[in-house]
Amino acid sequence: MADIALGFNSIDGYLGAHEVFQGALIGRVGNRIAKGKFTIDGQEYTLPLNNGLNHLHSGPGGFFNVE
């Protein structure tokens, strides 16, 4: 067994972090979906853009924005 999660040793590290997504629960999508579009079985899906031309970490309604 090993601790493989990257993070701070205490809550103080998270509270003082300057990185927006440090310690965030990213939700349905991790990383970026280029141009906010993808296709499954011939059906194209469009997602909201929140990182320039990309959909990042589940978009503006991602779990990291839920209080």
Contact map, one row per residue, 1 for C-alpha under 8 A:
1110000000000000000000000000000000000000000000000000000000000000000
1111000000000000000000000000000000000000000000000000000000000000000
1111100000000000000000000000000000000000000000000000000000000000000
0111110000000000000000000000000000000000000000000000000000000000000
0011111000000000000000000000000000000000000000000000000000000000000
0001111100000000000000000000000000000000000000000000000000000000000
0000111110000000000001100000000000000000000000000000000000000000000
0000011111101100000000000000000000000000000000000000000000000000000
0000001111101000000000000000000000000000000000000000000000000000000
0000000111111100000000000000000000000000000000000000000000000000000
0000000111111110000000000000000000000000000000000000000000000000000
0000000001111111000000000000000000000000000000000000000000000000000
0000000111111111100000000000000000000000000000000000000000000000000
0000000101111111100001100000000000000000000000000000000000000000000
0000000000111111100000000000000000000000000000000000000000000000000
0000000000011111110000000000000000000000000000000000000000000000000
0000000000001111111101000000000000000000000000000000000000000000000
0000000000000001111100000000000000000000000000000000000000000000000
0000000000000000111111000000000000000000000000000000000000000000000
0000000000000000111111000000000000000000000000000000000000000000000
0000000000000000001111110000000000000000000000000000000000000001000
0000001000000100101111110000000000000000000000000000000000000000000
0000001000000100000011111000000000000000000000000000000000000000000
0000000000000000000011111100000000000000000000000000000000000011000
0000000000000000000000111110000000000000000000000000000000000011000
0000000000000000000000011111110000000000000000000000000011000111000
0000000000000000000000001111110000000000000000000000000011000111000
0000000000000000000000000111110000000000000000000000000011000100000
0000000000000000000000000111111100000000000000000000000111000000000
0000000000000000000000000111111100000000000000000000000111000000000
0000000000000000000000000000111110000000000000000000000110000000000
0000000000000000000000000000111111000000000000000000011110000000000
0000000000000000000000000000001111111100000000000000011100000000000
0000000000000000000000000000000111111000000000000000111000000000000
0000000000000000000000000000000011111000000000001000111000000000000
0000000000000000000000000000000011111100000001111000111000000000000
0000000000000000000000000000000011111110000111100000000000000000000
0000000000000000000000000000000010011111000111000000000000000000000
0000000000000000000000000000000000001111111110000000000000000000000
0000000000000000000000000000000000000111111110000000000000000000000
0000000000000000000000000000000000000011111000000000000000000000000
0000000000000000000000000000000000000011111100000000000000000000000
0000000000000000000000000000000000000011111110000000000000000000000
0000000000000000000000000000000000001111011111000000000000000000000
0000000000000000000000000000000000001111001111100000000000000000000
0000000000000000000000000000000000011100000111110000000000000000000
0000000000000000000000000000000000011000000011111000001000100000000
0000000000000000000000000000000000010000000001111100001000110000000
0000000000000000000000000000000000110000000000111111111100110000000
0000000000000000000000000000000000000000000000011111111100110000000
0000000000000000000000000000000000000000000000001111111100000000000
0000000000000000000000000000000000000000000000001111110000000000000
0000000000000000000000000000000001110000000000001111111000000000000
0000000000000000000000000000000111110000000000001111111100000000000
0000000000000000000000000000000111110000000000111110111111100000000
0000000000000000000000000000111110000000000000001110011111100000000
0000000000000000000000000111111100000000000000000000001111100100000
0000000000000000000000000111110000000000000000000000001111111110000
0000000000000000000000000000000000000000000000111100001111111100000
0000000000000000000000000000000000000000000000011100000001111100100
0000000000000000000000000000000000000000000000000000000001111110110
0000000000000000000000000111000000000000000000000000000011111111110
0000000000000000000000011110000000000000000000000000000001001111110
0000000000000000000010011110000000000000000000000000000000000111110
0000000000000000000000000000000000000000000000000000000000011111111
0000000000000000000000000000000000000000000000000000000000001111111
0000000000000000000000000000000000000000000000000000000000000000111
